[in-house]
Amino acid sequence: MQLAEERRQSIVEMVDRQGKVLAAELAQQFNTSEDTIRRDLRDLDAAGLLRRVHGGAMRRTRAEPSFGQRADADAARKGLLAGALAESVQPGDTVLVDAGTTNLAFVRLLEDGHAATIVTNSPRIALELGHLRTTRVLLLGGTYAGHADAVLGAHTVAEIQRLRVNLAVVGACSVEADRGLGASNIEEAEVKGAMLAAASRRVVAVLNERLEAPAPFLIAPLSEVDQLVLEPDVAPDVLARLRQAERAPDIRLAGAAHATGRSKA
């Protein structure tokens, strides 16, 4: 049987190619129930990958903001998260940095020589670090995806699997207490999951709107994250659910003096 994430990726590709799909036909094609397909379409719509309509789904017509537009949005909020991420880097670390606008703000705070090596799948982040002379900067290979300003795909995953790094700073489109980290694209989910697996310490920072917001593709459960960095005004009920999750990570509110949550040996 096809995995749920593979099925959802196939649905997205069909919508992009055909313009629209019908739930009944998808259920027959994937040998599953219409209720399952409707849940797929609901989650894909919430992730902005298609527009759910009665009986099926259609291609979205509104253009997605560019990486540059996203980088300029909510700069102060991302800067607060970036400051907490910078504090997670220890002298001499090899740091694996995922593509993303919050992570772009994070690398701008790094002093030359503090980390020994920075490895990234984002050409923009690599260029941002081009002034460094003591810290080595490595750019991973793969297929370039402009919407994410990242290299993705099997080649990228294979390169990451050969790494063993001290710290991975990974982004997520969604963080849910019961499901974990989510992404809106299956290739992004695979790269992000490989990054978490390659690191001794793993940190994820997310804005409030990404908490408890479903995404169609699973990156990893919360148990595979060591620290979750959140905004200081995160909703108390959401914070409580995250802290009560099974094998919850340490939770740090950006700007706070220390992390709170699961203790580390």
N, C-alpha and C positions, 0 to 999 in steps of 0.2 A: 504494500500500500504506500502511496506517495505521502511523504511527510507534510504536515500542515504548512510549514514555511515554504517548501518547494511548490505546493499547490498554490499558495498565495502569490508567489513570484510568477508562476505561470499565468495566473489570472491578470496580474498587472501587465504582463507582456501581451496578452490577448487584447486587453482594453486599448493599450497603446497602438496595437497593430490594426484592430478592427473598428475602434471607436466606441463600441458598446458590446455588452455581453448580457445574456439572459440567465437568471439563477437556475431555472429548470434545466437548461442545456448544460450548464456547468456541473450540476449535480449528477447528471447522466454521464458526462465525460469523465469526471473524477470518481465515479462510483461511490458517492457519498450522499447524505441527505441534503434537502434544500435548506433546512435549518442551519446546518454546518456552513453551507455556502453563504447564507445570509449573514452569519457571524463574521465570516471572512470579509465580505463586502463592507460590513459596518466598520471593522477595524481598519481596513484599507482606506476607507473614506475618512476616518478620524486621523489617519496618518497623512492625508492629503494626496494619496496616490491615485485616486479615482473619485468619481462622484456617484454615490449610491442613488438610484432612482427606483420607482416602483417596478418590481419584476426583475431587476438586474442592476447594471451600473454602466456609466459612461465615462469617457475620457474627460478630464478636467481641462478647461480652456484657459483659465487664468495662469499666466506665466509665473513660475516659482521665482522668488527673489534671488538675485545672484549672491555669490559668496561675499562679494564686497559690500552689497547692501545689508546682508545679515551681520557682517563684521561691525558695521557702523551702528547697528541697532542695539539699544540697551547697553551701551558701552560702560556706564558706571556700574551696573549690576554685574556684568561680566568681569570688570576690573576687580571687584571685591572678591569674587570667586578665584580669580587668577592669583591674587595675593596669597590666599590660603594654599593654593597649589604650589606656589613658589616655595613656601615654607616646608613643603614635604620633600624637597630635594636636599639630599645630604652630600657633603663634600666628597668628590670622587665617584659619584654615581654615574652609571650608564642609564640614561632615561629614554624610554620609548614613548613618543608623543603622538597621539592620534590627531588626525585632521579635525578642525573645528574652530569656530570663532572664539570661544572661551579659551581654548588652548593656544590660539594665536596671541591673545592678550597675556596668557601665562608666560610664553617664551620671551615676550618683550621685557619681562621683569628679571630674567636670568642674567647674572653677572658672568663675564668671561672667566672660565677656569673653575667655577664652582662645581659644575658637573664635568666629568671627564669626557663623556660622549653623549650626544643627543641623536637619536634615531627617529625618523618620522616618515610617514607616508604622504605628507603634504608638501608639495613644491613651494607653496607660499610660506609655510613655516620655515623651510630650509633657507629660502631667500632672506627671510627676516633675520636669520641667524648668521648671515653671510659676513658680518663684521667681526665675528668671534675669531680669535687667533689661538687661544689655548684650548678651548673646548672643541673637540672634533664633532663635525656634523655629518651624518650619513643619511642619504635619501634612498628609501626603498624603491625597488622597481615594480612595475606592474602596468595595468591599463589605466590611463588617466580618465577620471570621471569629473567633468567640469562642475557639475552641480554641487559636489562635495569638496572640490579642490583637493582631491586625493587620488592616489593610485590604489586600485582594488584588484581583486581577482585571485586566481589560483597561484600565480607567480608571487604575488605579494604575501599571501598566506605562507607559501613555502619558505620564503626568505625569513619571515618572522619566526617560523618554527625552528630555524637554525640558531636563533638568538637565545641568550639567557641574560636578562637585564636586571638591574636593581629595582627599578621603578617604572611602572607603566601608568601614564596619565591618559585615560580613555574617556571619550564622550559618549553620550547616550541620548536618543530621542525620547526615551521614556524610562521611568523608574517606578515600578509597582512593588508594593510590599510582598504580595503573594507570588508574583511571577518573576520579578527581577528586572534586569536591564533589557530594553528593547530598541530596535532600529527600524527605520522605514524601508530599508533596502537589504536584501539577503546578502549581497556581497559585502556591504558595510558590516553587517552582523558577523560574518565569518572572519573578517579582518580584526574587528574589535575583540572577538572571542579569542583569537590567536594571540593578540597582544596581552590579554589578561593572563593567558596560560604561560607566557614567556617570562613573566616578572615575579620577583620575590615579594615586592610590595605593589599594591594596586589601588589607585585613587581615581574616583569619578566625581566630577562636579556638574551639577545641573541647576538650571533655573526653576523657579517655582512651577511654571506652567507645564513642565515636563513630568511632574510628580503625579502618579496615579492617572496618567494619560496613556491609554493603550497604544502600542505600536505592534505591527503585525509579525515582526521577526525577532526571535529571542536571541540575545547576545549571551547571557549567562545569568544564573541565579545570584542573588545578593551575597550568598556565601562565598562567591569567588571575588569579592571586593573587600579590601581591607579598610578603606576609609571612603565615606560618602560626604562630600562637601556641599552644603546647602546654603541658601540665602538666610539671613538672620530673621526675616519675617515669615518664614515658612509657616503654613497653617498648623496649629497645635494638633488637630486630629490626624493630619497626614503624618506629622512627625512621630506621633505616638504609634501609628500603624507600622511605620518603618522600624522603629526601635523594638517593636514586639515581634517582628518577622523572625522566622527560624534562622539561626546563625547570622543575625544581623551584623553588618559592619559597624565599625566606629562611625559615629555621625558627628561631623564638625559643622557648626554654624559659622560661616565666614565672618571674620572679625572677632570671634571669641578666642579666649586665651588657649584653649585646649579642646581636644575631641572628647565626645561622650558617646557611650554605647558599649559595644563588645570590647572587653579588655584583650590585649595582646600579650602573649608570653614574651 
